[in-house]
Amino acid sequence: MATRLASYPSLRDKCVFVTGGATGIGAELVSAFARQGARVAFVDVAQAAGEELVRRLACEGGAPPLFLGCDLGDLAALAGAMDAVAAQLGAIEVLVNNAANDQRHTLAQLQPDDWDRLLALNLRPMFFACQAVAPAMRRHGAGVIVNLSSICWHIKSAGYPAYASAKAAVHGLTRGLARELGADGIRIVTVSPGWVMTERQLALWVDAAAVEEIRRSQCLRGRLNPADVAAMVLFLAADDGAMCTAQEYIVDAGWS
Ligand SMILES: NC(=O)c1ccc[n+]([C@@H]2O[C@H](COP(=O)([O-])OP(=O)(O)OC[C@H]3O[C@@H](n4cnc5c(N)ncnc54)[C@H](O)[C@@H]3O)[C@@H](O)[C@H]2O)c1
């Protein structure tokens, strides 16, 4: 998969920070940026998977990414991790707000604490990560922020209303910051995947009925893979996406 990704000279040596980079789409993003010669750091709660990804990328011969264990529900821990990255790699130039949890829940059963916990992972850290990178990006007069949303709220998926609310709000966050940040040359975009075949999706949700739903709903045959999302994120983070900001870029094989 990785071999078909384009090369972007403008990403070489860029300092890139990815949340939730140990598995799934995040791991593909970390790998794809590292293969572009970027200086990559990522945070995740999945300690073993994060360390394993660093080992795998080190074996490829490039500079291994910097991994810091961090629970994004803890904003002080996130701030500490971002400070540590800036101290070791320099100011963050590309922020990818990727981490999320699509745990299923119902309208009837969700309690206020559950709502707070889901939003505290699926939305809150995105805002505070933007706040943390903005001052250095402003001083530099450049920077890119990519926020991962989803098509779930476009296609009215049932089964996770708090997650869908957060994912819709992610695009509100992008648009709510784009004008202010744009004045200083900082771009901020939303990338919304369709149903992507990550380890977690395959293990938990992709049964025969899901395969049939994908076949019926996508315009294109075939399955979406993390590399399909990474291809879009690389383009937007590179100078090739220089006039792209405030918009939502959907990678869903035509589902929504
Ligand atoms: N996979 C899909 O089909 C799909 C579809 C639409 C949107 N998305 C979006 O793409 C992004 C990546 O999705 P994915 O499917 O790869 O997710 P995933 O669940 O497979 O991976 C998310 C990563 O975030 C980490 N994470 C979870 N909670 C954390 C916490 N509290 N602190 C730190 N890290 C934490 C996990 O350990 C994991 O490594 C998400 O924003 C998701 O909403 C995914």
The ligand as a Tripos MOL2 file, in Angstrom:
@<TRIPOS>MOLECULE
LIG
   44    48     1     0     0
SMALL
NO_CHARGES

@<TRIPOS>ATOM
      1 N1        -11.7840    3.2270   10.9640 N.am      1 LIG1
      2 C1        -12.8300    3.8240   10.4350 C.2       1 LIG1
      3 O1        -13.6250    3.1850    9.7480 O.2       1 LIG1
      4 C2        -13.0730    5.2990   10.6430 C.ar      1 LIG1
      5 C3        -14.1730    5.8610    9.9900 C.ar      1 LIG1
      6 C4        -14.4310    7.2100   10.1280 C.ar      1 LIG1
      7 C5        -13.6010    7.9890   10.9140 C.ar      1 LIG1
      8 N2        -12.5450    7.4260   11.5430 N.ar      1 LIG1
      9 C6        -11.7240    8.3200   12.3730 C.3       1 LIG1
     10 O2        -10.3540    8.1510   12.0620 O.3       1 LIG1
     11 C7         -9.5680    8.3010   13.2410 C.3       1 LIG1
     12 C8         -8.7540    7.0500   13.4640 C.3       1 LIG1
     13 O3         -9.6660    5.9620   13.5610 O.3       1 LIG1
     14 P1         -9.1950    4.4610   13.7270 P.3       1 LIG1
     15 O4        -10.2850    3.6350   13.1720 O.co2     1 LIG1
     16 O5         -7.8170    4.2640   13.2880 O.co2     1 LIG1
     17 O6         -9.2750    4.3240   15.3380 O.3       1 LIG1
     18 P2         -8.6840    3.1730   16.2540 P.3       1 LIG1
     19 O7         -9.6400    3.0120   17.3760 O.co2     1 LIG1
     20 O8         -8.3630    1.9630   15.4530 O.co2     1 LIG1
     21 O9         -7.3420    3.8500   16.7640 O.3       1 LIG1
     22 C9         -7.4030    4.9820   17.5530 C.3       1 LIG1
     23 C10        -6.0960    5.1260   18.3090 C.3       1 LIG1
     24 O10        -6.3280    6.0870   19.3420 O.3       1 LIG1
     25 C11        -5.8280    5.5350   20.5570 C.3       1 LIG1
     26 N3         -6.5780    6.0570   21.7000 N.ar      1 LIG1
     27 C12        -7.8290    5.7090   22.0850 C.ar      1 LIG1
     28 N4         -8.1400    6.3260   23.2300 N.ar      1 LIG1
     29 C13        -7.0480    7.0790   23.5790 C.ar      1 LIG1
     30 C14        -6.7640    7.9370   24.6740 C.ar      1 LIG1
     31 N5         -7.6300    8.1370   25.6670 N.pl3     1 LIG1
     32 N6         -5.5590    8.5370   24.6990 N.ar      1 LIG1
     33 C15        -4.6440    8.3110   23.7190 C.ar      1 LIG1
     34 N7         -4.8640    7.5060   22.6750 N.ar      1 LIG1
     35 C16        -6.0530    6.8920   22.6080 C.ar      1 LIG1
     36 C17        -6.0180    4.0400   20.4260 C.3       1 LIG1
     37 O11        -5.1860    3.3100   21.3180 O.3       1 LIG1
     38 C18        -5.6700    3.8180   18.9750 C.3       1 LIG1
     39 O12        -4.2890    3.5980   18.8020 O.3       1 LIG1
     40 C19       -10.5630    8.5940   14.3680 C.3       1 LIG1
     41 O13       -10.6710    9.9750   14.5530 O.3       1 LIG1
     42 C20       -11.8630    8.0140   13.8450 C.3       1 LIG1
     43 O14       -12.9900    8.6430   14.4300 O.3       1 LIG1
     44 C21       -12.2710    6.0950   11.4300 C.ar      1 LIG1
@<TRIPOS>BOND
     1     1     2 1
     2     2     3 2
     3     2     4 1
     4     4     5 ar
     5     4    44 ar
     6     5     6 ar
     7     6     7 ar
     8     7     8 ar
     9     8     9 1
    10     8    44 ar
    11     9    10 1
    12     9    42 1
    13    10    11 1
    14    11    12 1
    15    11    40 1
    16    12    13 1
    17    13    14 1
    18    14    15 2
    19    14    16 1
    20    14    17 1
    21    17    18 1
    22    18    19 2
    23    18    20 1
    24    18    21 1
    25    21    22 1
    26    22    23 1
    27    23    24 1
    28    23    38 1
    29    24    25 1
    30    25    26 1
    31    25    36 1
    32    26    27 ar
    33    26    35 ar
    34    27    28 ar
    35    28    29 ar
    36    29    30 ar
    37    29    35 ar
    38    30    31 1
    39    30    32 ar
    40    32    33 ar
    41    33    34 ar
    42    34    35 ar
    43    36    37 1
    44    36    38 1
    45    38    39 1
    46    40    41 1
    47    40    42 1
    48    42    43 1
@<TRIPOS>SUBSTRUCTURE
     1 LIG1         1 GROUP 0 **** ****
